[in-house]
Amino acid sequence: MIPIPTPAQAVHVLEILERWTKRGWRYEVDPKFFPAPGEAFVVWVHYTDPDNFWDWNLALRARGVNHFDALCQATTVMQVLLEEHPENT
């Protein structure tokens, strides 16, 4: 089943991504993944590990059945990481 986002979910995801990028942390959708024959199509989102933000090779990742689902998976973790790594004021 492919999830259909509600407007409230879309706004929530965008708010988390805004907080994420304001910290200078990155995220990107992997446009190069092609499933092997017989495998289901998935979309990967790679995002900064706050403990290793300078090394993109150590990025975290999430997957979903489509772009929005992958972003939802990633932003669920991003929200926790934002709370665990408060901004220095």
C-alpha positions in Angstrom: 0.0 0.0 0.0 1.4 3.4 -1.0 0.6 6.0 1.7 -1.2 9.2 0.6 0.0 12.2 2.6 -2.5 14.6 4.3 -1.8 18.3 4.1 -1.0 18.3 7.9 1.6 15.5 7.4 3.2 17.3 4.5 3.5 20.5 6.6 4.9 18.6 9.5 7.6 17.0 7.3 8.5 20.3 5.8 8.8 21.9 9.3 11.2 19.2 10.4 13.3 19.5 7.2 13.4 23.3 7.7 14.7 22.8 11.3 17.2 20.2 10.0 18.7 22.4 7.2 18.8 25.5 9.5 21.4 23.5 11.5 23.5 23.1 8.4 22.7 19.4 8.3 22.0 17.8 4.9 19.5 15.4 3.4 19.0 14.1 -0.1 17.0 11.5 -2.0 19.1 8.9 -3.7 18.1 9.2 -7.3 20.4 6.3 -8.5 18.8 3.3 -6.9 17.3 0.8 -9.3 15.9 -2.4 -7.9 17.2 -5.7 -9.0 14.8 -7.9 -11.0 12.0 -9.1 -8.7 12.7 -6.6 -6.0 10.2 -3.9 -4.9 11.0 -0.3 -5.8 12.2 1.7 -2.8 13.4 5.3 -2.4 16.4 6.1 -0.1 16.8 9.3 1.8 20.3 10.0 3.1 20.7 12.5 6.0 23.4 13.9 8.2 24.5 12.0 11.3 24.7 14.9 13.8 27.6 13.2 15.6 29.5 13.0 12.3 28.0 15.9 10.3 31.3 16.7 8.6 31.6 13.2 7.0 28.8 12.6 4.4 30.2 9.0 4.1 28.7 8.3 7.5 25.3 9.6 6.6 22.2 7.9 8.0 19.5 6.6 5.7 15.9 5.7 5.5 13.8 4.0 2.9 10.2 4.2 1.7 7.9 3.0 -1.0 7.9 6.5 -2.6 9.6 9.8 -2.0 7.2 11.1 0.6 7.2 7.8 2.5 11.0 7.9 2.6 11.0 11.5 3.8 8.5 10.5 6.5 10.8 7.7 7.7 13.8 10.0 7.7 12.0 12.9 9.4 10.8 10.6 12.2 14.4 10.0 13.1 15.4 13.6 12.4 12.9 14.9 14.9 14.4 12.7 17.6 17.9 13.7 16.7 17.0 17.4 16.7 15.7 16.9 20.3 18.8 15.0 21.3 21.2 17.6 19.9 19.8 21.0 21.0 21.2 24.1 19.4 23.9 25.9 21.3 22.7 29.3 22.2 
